[in-house]
């Protein structure tokens, strides 16, 4: 497997406000930036047999390990440590994760992907233009 990562870092001014926004992400709140692209990705996932966005989230502002969050599953939800780790349950040729972590006054937003074969590599590279648009805007809205 080949490992890819898209990491963004931004200085935060209000840790608690940033945590509130992170813990409210997805569902009816949406993904803060380029939401129509997340919705489109959800529809495409449903079309190929994945969960899509129809699941939403269990609670509007509380997340716990094991919760579903649109096309993601919550692996780690440690608000005190400032860490939320999501794993994709959407249909992709590999393993995708999205992590938000507050470290020393900085928000670190990391999308990672373990690509399976050529299809996984092609998938990652086809998503890069969207990542280049969505992720900088999303981290700005979160801080």
Secondary structure, 3 states (H helix, E strand, C coil): CEEEEEEEEEECCCHHHHHHHHHCCECCCECCCCHHHHHHHHHHHHHCCCCCCCCCECCCCCCCCCCEECCEEEEEEECCCCEEEEEECCCCCEEEEEEEEEECCEEEEEEEEEECHHHHHHHHHHHHHHHHHHHHHHHHHHC
